Amino acid sequence: MNIIIDGYNLLHASGVFGDERGPKGFEQSRTALLDLLADLLGENASKAIVVFDAAHAPDGLPGRFAHKGIRVWFAREYPDADSLIEEFLEDDDAPTSLLIVSSDRRLQVAARRRRAGTVSSEAWLAEMKDRRRRARAPRDTKPPEPSPADVEDWKRYFGF
């Protein structure tokens, strides 16, 4: 499934912000978010597009680039990121294979209209962090030893 992420919406949900203010702070925050996404998505990073608002972006900001496999788009020629994401939805030949990550009601309605998946930024982020935590948790390969009471219960059950 391909994922289209409302960048600043997820940034606010994540709480990942740079220390500086102004354009440099925005750049640090975007980079921190993209690093987090690359970690959370792992080998699926290339299936993600992150769209950031850029109608009033500073000069020199690229229109598109890749960050650790994630495709990053700035909505330079659009009033906002939502408009570009809606265009992605309308132009996709298989919208049911898309997942839109945004808490923005406008995008959730547009995704449902095209039968694409939709999830709030907060819920998606929580799920992805939980998956990462479970994937990194040590796994016991051997079942736990039964307690003496368990052994007695099984003996009675099987008539020993």
C-alpha positions as CSV (number, residue, x, y, z in Angstrom):
1,M,0.0,0.0,0.0
2,N,1.3,3.5,-0.9
3,I,1.1,6.1,1.8
4,I,0.6,9.8,1.3
5,I,1.3,11.8,4.5
6,D,0.2,15.3,5.3
7,G,3.6,16.5,6.4
8,Y,3.0,19.4,8.8
9,N,-0.1,17.7,10.1
10,L,2.0,14.7,11.1
11,L,4.8,16.9,12.3
12,H,2.4,18.6,14.8
13,A,1.1,15.2,15.9
14,S,4.6,13.9,16.4
15,G,5.9,16.8,18.5
16,V,9.3,16.6,16.7
17,F,10.5,20.2,16.4
18,G,13.8,21.9,15.8
19,D,15.4,24.1,18.5
20,E,15.6,27.2,16.3
21,R,12.7,29.4,15.1
22,G,12.0,30.5,11.6
23,P,13.0,28.8,8.3
24,K,16.0,27.0,9.9
25,G,13.7,25.6,12.6
26,F,11.2,24.4,10.0
27,E,14.0,22.7,8.2
28,Q,15.3,21.0,11.3
29,S,11.8,19.9,12.2
30,R,11.1,18.5,8.8
31,T,14.4,16.6,8.8
32,A,13.7,15.2,12.2
33,L,10.2,14.1,11.1
34,L,11.6,12.5,7.9
35,D,14.3,10.7,10.0
36,L,11.6,9.4,12.3
37,L,9.5,8.2,9.3
38,A,12.4,6.5,7.7
39,D,13.0,4.6,11.0
40,L,9.3,3.7,11.4
41,L,8.7,2.7,7.7
42,G,12.0,0.8,7.3
43,E,12.0,-1.0,4.0
44,N,8.6,0.5,3.1
45,A,10.0,4.0,3.0
46,S,9.9,4.1,-0.8
47,K,6.1,3.6,-0.6
48,A,5.6,6.9,1.2
49,I,5.1,10.4,-0.1
50,V,5.3,13.3,2.4
51,V,3.7,16.5,1.3
52,F,4.4,19.8,2.9
53,D,2.7,23.2,2.5
54,A,5.0,25.5,0.5
55,A,2.9,28.3,-0.9
56,H,5.0,30.9,0.9
57,A,8.1,28.9,1.3
58,P,11.5,30.6,1.2
59,D,13.5,30.6,-2.1
60,G,15.9,27.7,-2.5
61,L,13.5,25.1,-1.1
62,P,13.4,22.3,-3.6
63,G,10.0,21.2,-5.1
64,R,10.8,17.5,-4.6
65,F,13.5,15.4,-3.2
66,A,14.1,12.0,-1.6
67,H,15.1,11.5,2.0
68,K,16.2,7.9,2.9
69,G,13.9,6.5,0.3
70,I,10.9,8.7,1.2
71,R,9.6,10.9,-1.6
72,V,9.1,14.5,-0.3
73,W,7.0,17.1,-2.2
74,F,6.5,20.7,-1.4
75,A,3.1,22.1,-2.6
76,R,4.7,25.1,-4.3
77,E,2.1,25.7,-6.9
78,Y,-0.9,24.9,-4.7
79,P,-2.7,26.8,-2.0
80,D,-1.8,24.1,0.5
81,A,-0.6,20.5,0.9
82,D,-4.2,19.3,1.0
83,S,-4.8,20.5,-2.5
84,L,-1.8,18.5,-3.8
85,I,-2.8,15.4,-1.9
86,E,-6.3,15.7,-3.3
87,E,-4.8,15.8,-6.8
88,F,-2.8,12.7,-6.0
89,L,-6.1,11.0,-5.0
90,E,-7.9,12.1,-8.1
91,D,-5.1,11.1,-10.5
92,D,-4.4,7.7,-9.0
93,D,-5.7,4.7,-11.1
94,A,-6.0,2.5,-8.0
95,P,-7.0,4.8,-5.1
96,T,-8.0,1.8,-3.0
97,S,-4.3,1.0,-2.7
98,L,-3.6,4.4,-1.1
99,L,-3.5,5.3,2.6
100,I,-3.9,9.0,3.5
101,V,-2.3,10.0,6.8
102,S,-3.9,13.2,8.0
103,S,-6.2,14.4,10.8
104,D,-7.6,17.0,8.3
105,R,-11.3,16.3,7.8
106,R,-11.1,17.6,4.3
107,L,-8.6,15.0,3.3
108,Q,-10.4,12.2,5.1
109,V,-13.6,13.0,3.2
110,A,-11.7,13.1,-0.1
111,A,-10.0,9.8,0.6
112,R,-13.3,8.1,1.5
113,R,-14.9,9.5,-1.6
114,R,-12.2,7.7,-3.7
115,R,-12.3,4.6,-1.4
116,A,-8.7,5.2,-0.3
117,G,-7.8,4.3,3.2
118,T,-7.5,7.1,5.7
119,V,-6.2,7.4,9.3
120,S,-5.5,10.3,11.6
121,S,-1.9,11.4,12.0
122,E,-2.1,10.6,15.8
123,A,-3.5,7.1,15.3
124,W,-1.1,6.2,12.5
125,L,1.9,7.4,14.4
126,A,0.9,5.5,17.5
127,E,0.4,2.3,15.5
128,M,3.7,2.6,13.7
129,K,5.6,3.3,17.0
130,D,3.9,0.2,18.5
131,R,4.9,-1.9,15.5
132,R,8.5,-0.7,15.8
133,R,8.5,-1.5,19.6
134,R,7.1,-5.0,19.0
135,A,9.6,-5.7,16.2
136,R,12.5,-4.7,18.4
137,A,11.3,-6.5,21.5
138,P,13.3,-9.6,22.3
139,R,11.5,-12.8,21.4
140,D,11.5,-15.9,23.5
141,T,12.0,-18.9,21.3
142,K,11.2,-21.4,24.1
143,P,7.9,-21.5,25.8
144,P,7.9,-20.8,29.5
145,E,8.3,-23.8,31.9
146,P,4.9,-24.9,33.4
147,S,4.5,-24.4,37.0
148,P,4.0,-27.5,39.3
149,A,0.3,-26.7,39.5
150,D,0.1,-26.7,35.7
151,V,1.8,-30.1,35.6
152,E,-0.7,-31.5,38.1
153,D,-3.6,-30.0,36.1
154,W,-2.4,-31.7,32.9
155,K,-1.8,-35.0,34.6
156,R,-5.4,-35.0,35.9
157,Y,-6.7,-33.9,32.5
158,F,-5.0,-36.8,30.7
159,G,-5.6,-39.3,33.5
160,F,-2.0,-39.8,34.7
